Amino acid sequence: MPRSSVNDPPLVPLLRRYTDIGEPLSCRPVTLGLLNRGYRLATTRGAYFLKHHLDGDHDAITRQHRATRRLQAVGVPVAPPVEDSGGSTVAVIGGRCFALHPWIDGRHRDGAQLTAGQSERLGSLLGMVHTLLAQVMDPADRPGGPAPYASADPEETFTLIESLLRLTRAARPRDSFDTLAEHRLLQRRALLEEHADRRPPPGRAGCWVHGDFHPLNLLYRGAEPAAIVDWDRLGVQPPAEEAVRAAAIFFVQPAGQLDLPKVRAYARAYRRAAGADAQEMAAAAHRVWWERLNDFWILRWRYELDDRRADPQFPAVSALVVWWTREYDAVRDAFAG
């Protein structure tokens, strides 16, 4: 075992809670992921994924674990956590929350690595998840009713753009990212001025969804999905909007365009599996387009939080908004046609 640091998981008291786990051999950080810490733990009995839940919400974590166990029981490819000797799946040690999952051998695949048929199966998988979540989640787990939620206010976005422009222009030493950020902010401001009257009305969240369905949260073994992972954002949201958001991540190309033939195959399969109609998908595509038009989370991480982990995503993400606005009708038709 390498020398430990203050951020390393407390392996000895942690593993003492479990039976048949074995003795630790190595514990190495998993570098993928932005919101939690993960480790590949090797023991004398096998390999595990050890997750440190940084938000520490015990009830929410327990709800996620319960959902994945029930989904596995009805055939969804997931990796539920291991129960400790007392039947718990959440270990709280020193105020920190940990969970131990079986290690899933597999790899992440984005849309460029998927055939049209695999894109269709991806849509079917997400539709199945949404359908089965509605069946396995306890009514008592639902956090209130389907309260309306407002779409982004363009006036607030204009204010944010001005703030981010000041920060990009003040950046020293200035690099190519700062130049691109300023260009995209000016471009986005012009687009928003042109389309400000297309703000969607308040929507209503309706169903349980994964909450963060994208390539880094889906492991493939060969051509087939092996496990949907990272259920931290499990919650009640409009399911069709999750389907659109996922497609905008899976099928975005480096130049910021969507692979529309694959999007169409994916969306048709999703609609069949989830029972969503064309009108619902078209409305979801519009809301996600508007969301993207008003969203600057990568720039806020960099300039307000001095966190650059998401910087590599910015070129394609920022180009996608411009392309999507220009090709609005074609994108809507790919989701709803």
GIKA-V888682 format. One record per helix or strand. SS is the DSSP state (H for helix, E for strand). FROM is the first residue (numbers start at 0). TO is the last residue. If there is no record, write none. Layout:
ss-><SS	SS>
from-><FROM	FROM>
to-><TO	TO>
This chain:
ss-><H	E	E	E	H	E	E	E	E	E	H	H	H	E	H	H	E	E	H	E	E	E	H	E	E	H	H	H	H	H>
from-><10	23	36	45	57	77	80	90	95	106	110	115	138	147	153	175	202	206	214	217	223	234	238	251	257	259	277	296	310	327>
to-><14	29	42	52	72	77	80	92	101	106	112	135	140	148	169	197	203	208	216	220	227	236	249	251	257	273	292	304	325	335>
